[in-house]
């Protein structure tokens, strides 16, 4: 289930419902106003995703800055509330918009933004996706931000860069061993055991969907899955042109990262790292240079 952030609504087929779906071969997520809907082809069925909070550090100098950022965010589909704290340099956003889309909207005002937390405690995770090909000066090729939005539904905000054009498959793997890149991550997480014929048609829980990378080598998609965030902590996240495995060693277009717990809203308010003494903005500049924009 995939919703491109830059989906073209003009190409959508009209349904007798109060939104316009972007049609795909399989189920598709549709973002409209304050709700994300999952649409099955030929079936008028929608499932609401509960709004969640995300917290961002943003350089704010005056009330005009607050107004600029708030106005830009309120133009995003799915945003229901924006609160800015000028003194603490923090912006809290409530809604169903992808965190990466919120960062882009803030950057459109000429300011940077750092995600400081999302969702409730123990409901968020993140994975930095890197290629294990040799002699690659900048191996980082993607980032996935994971937020559990209800008891049995988690969204995955995936951004990719520096990949060759074509179709890719996103999967969660059973193991978190990335010592040999994707080759050591094991099978797709949640694959049914052989012999269970009654569940033969049930796809693995870790099979997330397909992504198309354009000529620019970039892609941004929003995935959803009926799983809980704690179930996938410590497992690995793989994006590859290979569908189910047999990953080629040293393939620059196969990227992998271990899924780690991430801070929920208000769980990480520090502005200076106690280990390095660097501010969050110093670290931000370093991360941008590494490709972790």
C-alpha positions as CSV (number, residue, x, y, z in Angstrom):
1,X,0.0,0.0,0.0
2,X,1.8,3.1,-1.2
3,X,1.0,6.8,-1.5
4,X,3.6,8.8,-3.4
5,X,4.0,12.2,-1.7
6,X,3.9,13.9,-5.1
7,X,0.8,12.0,-6.3
8,X,-1.0,13.8,-9.2
9,X,-4.6,14.1,-8.3
10,X,-5.5,15.2,-11.8
11,X,-4.8,11.7,-13.1
12,X,-7.0,10.1,-10.5
13,X,-10.3,8.3,-11.3
14,X,-13.3,9.8,-9.7
15,X,-15.2,7.7,-7.1
16,X,-18.6,8.6,-5.6
17,X,-16.8,9.3,-2.3
18,X,-15.4,12.6,-0.8
19,X,-11.9,12.0,-2.0
20,X,-9.9,11.1,-5.1
21,X,-7.9,7.9,-5.0
22,X,-4.6,7.5,-6.9
23,X,-5.2,4.1,-8.5
24,X,-2.7,1.3,-8.2
25,X,-2.9,-2.4,-9.0
26,X,-3.2,-3.2,-5.3
27,X,-4.5,-1.4,-2.3
28,X,-3.5,2.3,-2.2
29,X,-3.2,4.8,0.6
30,X,-5.0,8.1,-0.2
31,X,-4.3,11.2,1.8
32,X,-7.1,13.8,1.8
33,X,-7.6,16.6,4.4
34,X,-7.2,15.1,7.8
35,X,-7.4,11.4,7.1
36,X,-5.5,8.7,5.2
37,X,-7.8,6.2,3.5
38,X,-6.9,2.7,2.2
39,X,-8.8,2.0,-0.9
40,X,-9.3,-1.4,-2.5
41,X,-10.0,-1.4,-6.3
42,X,-13.7,-1.8,-7.1
43,X,-14.6,-1.7,-3.4
44,X,-15.7,1.5,-1.7
45,X,-14.0,0.8,1.6
46,X,-12.0,3.3,3.7
47,X,-10.1,2.8,6.9
48,X,-9.2,5.9,8.9
49,X,-5.8,6.3,10.4
50,X,-5.8,8.2,13.7
51,X,-3.9,11.5,13.7
52,X,-0.5,11.4,15.5
53,X,1.9,14.1,16.8
54,X,5.3,14.9,15.5
55,X,7.8,17.3,17.2
56,X,10.4,19.4,15.2
57,X,13.2,21.7,16.2
58,X,13.0,24.8,14.0
59,X,15.0,28.0,14.1
60,X,12.4,30.6,15.0
61,X,13.4,34.3,15.6
62,X,10.1,36.1,15.9
63,X,6.3,35.8,15.7
64,X,6.5,36.3,11.9
65,X,8.7,33.2,11.7
66,X,6.0,31.2,13.6
67,X,3.3,32.5,11.3
68,X,5.3,31.6,8.1
69,X,5.9,28.1,9.3
70,X,2.3,27.6,10.5
71,X,0.9,28.8,7.2
72,X,3.1,26.6,5.2
73,X,2.2,23.5,7.3
74,X,-1.5,24.2,7.2
75,X,-1.4,23.9,3.4
76,X,-0.4,20.2,3.7
77,X,-3.2,17.7,3.4
78,X,-3.7,15.8,6.6
79,X,-2.6,18.6,9.0
80,X,-5.1,19.2,11.8
81,X,-3.1,21.3,14.3
82,X,0.2,23.3,14.4
83,X,1.6,24.7,17.7
84,X,4.9,26.6,17.8
85,X,7.0,27.5,20.9
86,X,9.1,30.5,20.0
87,X,11.2,30.3,23.2
88,X,12.0,26.6,22.9
89,X,12.3,26.7,19.1
90,X,9.9,23.8,18.7
91,X,7.0,23.1,16.4
92,X,4.4,20.4,17.2
93,X,2.3,19.1,14.4
94,X,-0.8,16.9,14.7
95,X,-2.3,15.0,11.8
96,X,-1.7,12.2,9.3
97,X,0.9,13.9,7.1
98,X,4.2,12.1,6.6
99,X,7.1,13.5,8.7
100,X,9.3,13.9,5.6
101,X,6.5,16.0,3.9
102,X,6.3,18.2,7.0
103,X,10.1,18.8,6.9
104,X,9.8,19.8,3.2
105,X,7.0,22.2,4.0
106,X,9.1,23.9,6.7
107,X,12.1,24.0,4.4
108,X,10.0,25.8,1.8
109,X,9.9,28.7,4.2
110,X,13.7,29.0,4.1
111,X,14.2,27.3,7.5
112,X,15.5,23.9,8.4
113,X,13.8,21.3,10.6
114,X,14.9,18.4,12.7
115,X,12.5,15.6,13.7
116,X,12.7,15.4,17.5
117,X,10.0,12.8,18.2
118,X,6.9,11.2,16.7
119,X,3.9,9.3,18.1
120,X,3.5,8.1,21.7
121,X,6.3,6.6,23.8
122,X,7.6,3.3,22.4
123,X,5.6,3.7,19.2
124,X,8.3,5.1,16.9
125,X,11.4,3.7,15.1
126,X,13.9,4.6,12.5
127,X,16.4,2.9,10.1
128,X,19.2,4.5,8.1
129,X,19.6,2.6,4.8
130,X,23.0,2.1,3.3
131,X,24.6,0.2,0.5
132,X,27.3,-2.3,1.4
133,X,29.0,-2.0,-2.0
134,X,32.7,-1.3,-1.9
135,X,34.4,2.0,-2.7
136,X,31.3,4.0,-2.3
137,X,32.2,7.4,-0.7
138,X,28.7,8.1,0.6
139,X,26.9,4.8,1.3
140,X,23.7,6.3,2.8
141,X,20.9,5.9,0.3
142,X,17.7,6.3,2.4
143,X,15.9,6.7,5.6
144,X,12.7,5.2,6.9
145,X,10.8,6.8,9.8
146,X,8.3,4.5,11.5
147,X,5.3,5.6,13.6
148,X,2.6,3.3,15.1
149,X,-0.7,5.2,14.8
150,X,-3.1,2.8,16.3
151,X,-3.1,-0.6,18.1
152,X,-2.6,-2.6,14.9
153,X,-1.5,-0.1,12.3
154,X,2.0,1.4,11.6
155,X,3.0,3.8,8.9
156,X,6.5,3.9,7.3
157,X,7.7,7.1,5.8
158,X,10.4,6.1,3.3
159,X,12.8,8.4,1.4
160,X,15.4,7.2,-1.1
161,X,18.2,8.9,-3.0
162,X,21.2,8.0,-5.1
163,X,19.7,4.8,-6.5
164,X,19.5,3.8,-10.2
165,X,16.0,4.2,-11.8
166,X,13.6,1.2,-11.7
167,X,11.4,-0.8,-9.6
168,X,12.3,-1.7,-6.0
169,X,10.8,-3.9,-3.2
170,X,10.7,-2.9,0.5
171,X,10.8,-5.6,3.1
172,X,11.4,-6.2,6.8
173,X,13.7,-9.1,7.3
174,X,13.6,-11.7,10.1
175,X,17.2,-10.9,11.4
176,X,19.0,-7.7,12.2
177,X,22.4,-9.0,11.1
178,X,23.8,-6.7,8.4
179,X,27.4,-7.8,8.6
180,X,27.2,-9.0,4.9
181,X,24.6,-6.4,4.0
182,X,21.2,-7.6,2.9
183,X,22.6,-11.1,2.4
184,X,22.8,-11.8,6.1
185,X,19.4,-10.5,7.1
186,X,17.6,-13.8,6.6
187,X,14.1,-14.5,5.2
188,X,11.3,-12.0,5.0
189,X,9.8,-11.5,8.5
190,X,6.6,-13.2,9.1
191,X,6.6,-15.7,6.2
192,X,4.1,-18.6,6.9
193,X,5.7,-21.9,7.8
194,X,5.5,-24.7,5.0
195,X,2.5,-27.0,5.3
196,X,0.0,-24.4,6.4
197,X,-2.2,-24.7,3.3
198,X,-5.1,-22.7,4.8
199,X,-2.7,-19.7,5.0
200,X,-0.8,-20.2,1.8
201,X,-2.2,-17.0,0.2
202,X,-1.3,-14.8,3.2
203,X,1.7,-12.6,2.3
204,X,4.6,-12.3,4.8
205,X,4.1,-9.6,7.4
206,X,7.4,-8.0,6.3
207,X,6.4,-7.6,2.7
208,X,5.7,-3.9,2.4
209,X,5.3,-3.1,-1.3
210,X,6.9,-1.8,-4.4
211,X,8.5,1.5,-5.1
212,X,9.4,3.2,-8.4
213,X,12.6,5.3,-8.5
214,X,12.7,7.8,-11.2
215,X,15.5,9.3,-13.3
216,X,16.5,11.6,-10.5
217,X,17.4,8.5,-8.4
218,X,15.0,9.6,-5.6
219,X,11.6,8.5,-4.3
220,X,9.4,9.3,-1.3
221,X,6.6,7.0,-0.4
222,X,4.3,6.3,2.6
223,X,3.7,2.7,3.4
224,X,1.3,1.2,6.0
225,X,1.1,-2.3,7.6
226,X,-1.1,-3.9,10.3
227,X,1.9,-4.4,12.7
228,X,3.1,-2.9,15.9
229,X,6.4,-0.9,16.1
230,X,7.8,-3.0,19.0
231,X,7.6,-6.2,16.8
232,X,10.2,-4.9,14.3
233,X,12.8,-3.2,16.6
234,X,16.1,-4.9,16.0
235,X,15.1,-6.4,12.6
236,X,16.5,-5.1,9.3
237,X,14.8,-3.1,6.6
238,X,15.8,-3.8,3.0
239,X,15.1,-2.0,-0.2
240,X,16.3,-3.9,-3.3
241,X,15.4,-4.7,-6.9
242,X,15.4,-8.3,-5.8
243,X,11.9,-9.4,-4.7
244,X,12.3,-12.0,-2.0
245,X,16.0,-12.5,-1.3
246,X,19.1,-14.0,-3.0
247,X,20.6,-10.5,-2.7
248,X,23.7,-9.9,-4.7
249,X,26.8,-9.2,-2.7
250,X,28.1,-5.7,-3.2
251,X,25.0,-4.5,-5.2
252,X,25.0,-0.7,-4.9
253,X,21.2,-0.6,-5.4
254,X,20.5,-3.0,-2.5
255,X,20.3,-0.9,0.7
256,X,19.8,-2.1,4.3
257,X,19.6,-0.8,7.9
258,X,18.7,-2.0,11.3
259,X,15.4,-0.8,12.7
260,X,16.1,1.1,16.0
261,X,13.8,2.6,18.6
262,X,13.1,6.3,18.0
263,X,12.0,9.0,20.5
264,X,8.3,9.7,20.9
265,X,7.0,13.2,21.2
266,X,8.6,15.1,24.2
267,X,11.0,12.2,24.9
268,X,14.0,14.0,23.5
269,X,14.3,17.8,24.1
270,X,18.1,18.0,24.5
271,X,19.8,20.6,22.2
272,X,23.4,19.7,23.0
273,X,24.9,16.2,22.8
274,X,26.5,15.3,26.1
275,X,29.0,13.0,24.4
276,X,30.4,15.3,21.6
277,X,29.3,18.7,22.8
278,X,27.8,19.4,19.4
279,X,24.4,21.2,19.1
280,X,21.6,19.5,17.2
281,X,22.3,21.9,14.3
282,X,26.0,20.9,14.2
283,X,24.9,17.3,13.9
284,X,22.2,18.2,11.4
285,X,24.9,19.7,9.0
286,X,27.0,16.6,9.4
287,X,24.0,14.4,8.6
288,X,23.1,16.4,5.5
289,X,26.7,15.9,4.2
290,X,26.2,12.1,4.8
291,X,23.0,12.2,2.8
292,X,20.7,12.0,5.8
293,X,18.6,15.1,4.9
